[in-house]
């Protein structure tokens, strides 16, 4: 009989917690709220190749390294597209464009500057800059994605 009374007590306690949780805005957290009471936050979508929501997020998987002016930057620069949880988004297909974000001496970027990612990765294998300088930074952007900037690097005189 005591167990039955304890169960009854817990059942009534839960009903008392619902208004308290909503007063603390817990009803608006997660899909439909943690208590299944609706809510304004869509939560995190689960399924597909990622679990996050929103636009893709670009990041440099392989940063540009110093190179000699006019030569190809090696190893090739690689850019990842991830979801909001940091999971690579293999379904992202918008072309990723790379430009010089910080150009200390007016160098020109050559090579293929727009690449469609494959399985969430875009590889820029033939980039070069024609003018020696210290502190170059590359920038990548794509429609539907958050842009990113590389670490700084140098272009050396031949």
VOBA-1610 file (N, C-alpha, C; in pm, whole numbers, padded with zeros to 5 digits, always signed):
BEGIN
Unk+00082-00119+00000Unk+00000+00000+00000Unk+00086+00125+00000Unk+00197+00121+00068Unk+00285+00237+00074Unk+00340+00271-00065Unk+00375+00171-00146Unk+00423+00196-00281Unk+00316+00264-00365Unk+00192+00223-00349Unk+00082+00282-00423Unk+00068+00430-00386Unk+00079+00462-00259Unk+00071+00602-00217Unk+00188+00684-00272Unk+00307+00624-00277Unk+00422+00695-00330Unk+00401+00723-00478Unk+00349+00628-00553Unk+00320+00647-00695Unk+00219+00760-00713Unk+00118+00762-00631Unk+00017+00866-00639Unk+00078+01002-00610Unk+00169+01007-00513Unk+00235+01132-00477Unk+00320+01183-00593Unk+00396+01095-00659Unk+00479+01136-00773Unk+00394+01184-00888Unk+00280+01121-00911Unk+00192+01162-01020Unk+00142+01304-00996Unk+00105+01337-00877Unk+00058+01472-00847Unk+00172+01573-00850Unk+00292+01531-00810Unk+00408+01620-00813Unk+00441+01661-00956Unk+00429+01568-01050Unk+00456+01601-01190Unk+00364+01712-01239Unk+00238+01708-01200Unk+00145+01812-01243Unk+00181+01948-01183Unk+00243+01945-01067Unk+00285+02070-01006Unk+00410+02126-01076Unk+00494+02039-01133Unk+00615+02083-01198Unk+00590+02144-01336Unk+00482+02106-01402Unk+00454+02158-01536Unk+00443+02309-01535Unk+00359+02370-01451Unk+00352+02516-01451Unk+00485+02581-01412Unk+00557+02519-01318Unk+00686+02572-01276Unk+00785+02570-01393Unk+00790+02460-01467Unk+00881+02450-01581Unk+00847+02554-01686Unk+00720+02575-01712Unk+00680+02674-01811Unk+00712+02815-01763Unk+00699+02839-01635Unk+00732+02971-01580Unk+00881+02998-01596Unk+00962+02893-01598Unk+01106+02907-01615Unk+01147+02896-01762Unk+01049+02903-01853Unk+01070+02896-01997Unk+01118+02760-02045Unk+01103+02656-01967Unk+01143+02523-02011Unk+01049+02469-02117Unk+00929+02524-02127Unk+00835+02478-02229Unk+00882+02515-02368Unk+00970+02615-02379Unk+01016+02660-02509Unk+01146+02594-02552Unk+01200+02502-02477Unk+01325+02438-02513Unk+01299+02309-02589Unk+01376+02288-02693Unk+01368+02164-02769Unk+01243+02156-02854Unk+01232+02051-02936Unk+01116+02038-03024Unk+00989+02015-02944Unk+00905+02113-02942Unk+00780+02100-02868Unk+00799+02116-02719Unk+00915+02155-02674Unk+00941+02169-02532Unk+00967+02033-02470Unk+01044+02024-02363Unk+01077+01896-02302Unk+00956+01827-02243Unk+00850+01903-02219Unk+00732+01843-02159Unk+00624+01817-02264Unk+00659+01837-02392Unk+00563+01814-02499Unk+00452+01917-02499Unk+00482+02039-02457Unk+00380+02142-02443Unk+00388+02248-02553Unk+00445+02215-02663Unk+00462+02317-02767Unk+00593+02386-02745Unk+00605+02503-02788Unk+00729+02577-02769Unk+00770+02644-02897Unk+00861+02737-02884Unk+00902+02816-02997Unk+01034+02769-03058Unk+01110+02689-02988Unk+01239+02645-03036Unk+01221+02516-03112Unk+01266+02512-03237Unk+01253+02392-03319Unk+01344+02280-03278Unk+01440+02306-03192Unk+01531+02201-03147Unk+01629+02163-03256Unk+01687+02047-03244Unk+01786+01999-03337Unk+01726+01886-03418Unk+01729+01902-03549Unk+01676+01798-03636Unk+01768+01678-03635Unk+01712+01561-03634Unk+01790+01438-03635Unk+01757+01365-03765Unk+01859+01316-03831Unk+01838+01243-03955Unk+01928+01297-04064Unk+01923+01236-04179Unk+02008+01277-04290Unk+02152+01246-04260Unk+02243+01324-04318Unk+02385+01297-04298Unk+02441+01378-04183Unk+02362+01464-04124Unk+02406+01543-04010Unk+02289+01555-03915Unk+02307+01626-03808Unk+02199+01640-03714Unk+02169+01784-03682Unk+02256+01873-03728Unk+02240+02013-03695Unk+02139+02082-03784Unk+02122+02206-03756Unk+02026+02285-03831Unk+02093+02408-03887Unk+02023+02477-03973Unk+02070+02604-04024Unk+02167+02589-04139Unk+02230+02698-04173Unk+02322+02702-04286Unk+02447+02621-04255Unk+02517+02584-04363Unk+02645+02517-04346Unk+02746+02611-04286Unk+02848+02556-04227Unk+02955+02635-04168Unk+03084+02591-04235Unk+03154+02686-04295Unk+03279+02655-04363Unk+03395+02665-04265Unk+03493+02578-04285Unk+03616+02583-04204Unk+03730+02526-04287Unk+03851+02565-04253Unk+03968+02515-04324Unk+04016+02386-04259Unk+04010+02276-04335Unk+04063+02149-04287Unk+04213+02145-04308Unk+04259+02201-04420Unk+04402+02217-04447Unk+04424+02365-04476Unk+04497+02430-04387Unk+04525+02573-04397Unk+04627+02599-04509Unk+04622+02718-04570Unk+04725+02751-04667Unk+04860+02765-04597Unk+04965+02721-04666Unk+05099+02733-04609Unk+05181+02829-04693Unk+05292+02871-04639Unk+05380+02962-04711Unk+05427+02896-04840Unk+05442+02978-04944Unk+05485+02929-05075Unk+05567+03038-05142Unk+05634+03000-05247Unk+05709+03097-05327Unk+05614+03164-05424Unk+05632+03294-05446Unk+05546+03370-05537Unk+05538+03302-05673Unk+05416+03287-05723Unk+05394+03226-05853Unk+05385+03075-05852Unk+05420+03012-05741Unk+05412+02866-05730Unk+05282+02823-05663Unk+05246+02698-05682Unk+05124+02643-05622Unk+05146+02624-05472Unk+05045+02662-05394Unk+05047+02643-05249Unk+05025+02495-05220Unk+05122+02435-05149Unk+05110+02294-05114Unk+05128+02278-04964Unk+05061+02183-04902Unk+04962+02094-04961Unk+04838+02173-05005Unk+04752+02111-05088Unk+04632+02180-05134Unk+04544+02226-05017Unk+04488+02346-05031Unk+04396+02400-04930Unk+04268+02319-04936Unk+04218+02277-04819Unk+04092+02202-04812Unk+03995+02273-04719Unk+03868+02278-04762Unk+03763+02344-04686Unk+03653+02243-04657Unk+03606+02240-04533Unk+03496+02152-04493Unk+03368+02232-04478Unk+03255+02165-04507Unk+03124+02222-04479Unk+03064+02135-04369Unk+03028+02198-04257Unk+02973+02126-04143Unk+02837+02183-04108Unk+02760+02106-04031Unk+02633+02158-03980Unk+02660+02226-03846Unk+02554+02268-03779Unk+02570+02343-03654Unk+02628+02260-03540Unk+02633+02128-03557Unk+02692+02041-03455Unk+02837+02005-03487Unk+02887+02056-03601Unk+03024+02025-03640Unk+03037+01896-03719Unk+02925+01839-03762Unk+02927+01716-03841Unk+02938+01755-03989Unk+03030+01691-04060Unk+03048+01723-04202Unk+02917+01700-04276Unk+02878+01800-04355Unk+02753+01794-04432Unk+02784+01745-04573Unk+02769+01616-04596Unk+02804+01557-04725Unk+02702+01589-04833Unk+02591+01652-04798Unk+02488+01685-04897Unk+02500+01827-04949Unk+02591+01907-04895Unk+02607+02046-04937Unk+02670+02049-05075Unk+02607+02119-05170Unk+02658+02118-05308Unk+02678+02257-05367Unk+02658+02363-05291Unk+02681+02498-05345Unk+02831+02518-05366Unk+02869+02581-05477Unk+03011+02607-05500Unk+03071+02693-05389Unk+03193+02660-05349Unk+03266+02736-05249Unk+03370+02820-05323Unk+03370+02949-05294Unk+03461+03042-05360Unk+03568+03088-05262Unk+03691+03093-05310Unk+03803+03136-05227Unk+03862+03265-05284Unk+03892+03358-05197Unk+03950+03487-05236Unk+04060+03523-05137Unk+04133+03628-05169Unk+04229+03681-05072Unk+04152+03773-04980Unk+04150+03742-04850Unk+04078+03822-04752Unk+04163+03935-04697Unk+04291+03908-04674Unk+04386+04010-04632Unk+04499+04005-04733Unk+04518+04118-04801Unk+04614+04126-04910Unk+04714+04236-04878Unk+04826+04202-04813Unk+04916+04305-04762Unk+04991+04385-04869Unk+05005+04329-04989Unk+05086+04399-05091Unk+05022+04396-05230Unk+04896+04363-05241Unk+04830+04366-05372Unk+04856+04246-05460Unk+04877+04131-05401Unk+04898+04009-05479Unk+04770+03963-05547Unk+04786+03881-05651Unk+04673+03824-05725Unk+04668+03674-05702Unk+04547+03624-05674Unk+04526+03482-05653Unk+04499+03417-05788Unk+04569+03308-05816Unk+04546+03234-05940Unk+04507+03091-05907Unk+04453+03022-06007Unk+04410+02884-05990Unk+04259+02876-05989Unk+04208+02759-05958Unk+04064+02736-05954Unk+04012+02793-05823Unk+03930+02897-05831Unk+03885+02967-05711Unk+03740+02937-05674Unk+03674+02850-05748Unk+03539+02807-05713Unk+03530+02656-05730Unk+03499+02587-05622Unk+03498+02441-05621Unk+03368+02392-05558Unk+03304+02294-05620Unk+03187+02229-05560Unk+03236+02120-05467Unk+03192+02120-05342Unk+03240+02019-05247Unk+03189+01880-05283Unk+03270+01782-05251Unk+03235+01641-05268Unk+03238+01580-05128Unk+03126+01524-05085Unk+03114+01467-04951Unk+03155+01567-04842Unk+03119+01695-04864Unk+03143+01798-04763Unk+03281+01859-04765Unk+03365+01822-04864Unk+03501+01875-04870Unk+03528+01937-05007Unk+03584+02058-05006Unk+03627+02123-05129Unk+03779+02134-05124Unk+03844+02088-05231Unk+03990+02094-05236Unk+04032+02192-05345Unk+04119+02285-05306Unk+04173+02386-05397Unk+04318+02349-05424Unk+04341+02275-05532Unk+04471+02214-05555Unk+04570+02292-05638Unk+04528+02406-05695Unk+04621+02477-05783Unk+04629+02627-05755Unk+04612+02665-05629Unk+04616+02807-05592Unk+04759+02859-05585Unk+04775+02982-05627Unk+04904+03050-05614Unk+04881+03199-05600Unk+04980+03269-05547Unk+04976+03415-05536Unk+05106+03467-05597Unk+05094+03573-05677Unk+05206+03619-05758Unk+05301+03719-05691Unk+05268+03772-05576Unk+05350+03879-05516Unk+05394+03840-05375Unk+05526+03848-05348Unk+05573+03817-05212Unk+05514+03913-05110Unk+05482+03860-04993Unk+05428+03942-04885Unk+05408+03861-04760Unk+05394+03931-04650Unk+05375+03868-04518Unk+05234+03896-04469Unk+05162+03792-04425Unk+05032+03811-04363Unk+04912+03797-04455Unk+04927+03721-04563Unk+04810+03693-04648Unk+04710+03608-04570Unk+04581+03628-04597Unk+04474+03547-04539Unk+04376+03516-04651Unk+04337+03390-04664Unk+04235+03352-04762Unk+04099+03349-04694Unk+03996+03374-04774Unk+03857+03374-04723Unk+03773+03287-04815Unk+03687+03204-04756Unk+03597+03120-04834Unk+03453+03154-04800Unk+03367+03142-04901Unk+03225+03169-04883Unk+03145+03085-04981Unk+03018+03068-04952Unk+02926+02994-05039Unk+02785+03035-05003Unk+02697+03029-05101Unk+02556+03055-05075Unk+02504+02952-04976Unk+02436+02996-04871Unk+02381+02905-04771Unk+02482+02858-04669Unk+02596+02927-04659Unk+02698+02884-04562Unk+02761+03006-04495Unk+02812+02984-04376Unk+02883+03087-04302Unk+03028+03089-04350Unk+03076+03205-04390Unk+03212+03220-04444Unk+03317+03196-04336Unk+03442+03175-04381Unk+03553+03153-04288Unk+03679+03214-04346Unk+03771+03247-04257Unk+03903+03299-04295Unk+04011+03202-04249Unk+04118+03195-04328Unk+04229+03107-04295Unk+04322+03173-04193Unk+04416+03095-04148Unk+04528+03151-04072Unk+04611+03235-04168Unk+04691+03325-04117Unk+04777+03404-04205Unk+04897+03319-04249Unk+04948+03354-04367Unk+05064+03283-04423Unk+05142+03382-04509Unk+05259+03339-04553Unk+05348+03429-04628Unk+05370+03375-04769Unk+05393+03468-04860Unk+05437+03435-04995Unk+05580+03487-05006Unk+05670+03399-05040Unk+05813+03428-05039Unk+05862+03473-05177Unk+05967+03551-05179Unk+06027+03594-05306Unk+06095+03473-05371Unk+06090+03468-05504Unk+06156+03355-05575Unk+06307+03360-05561
//
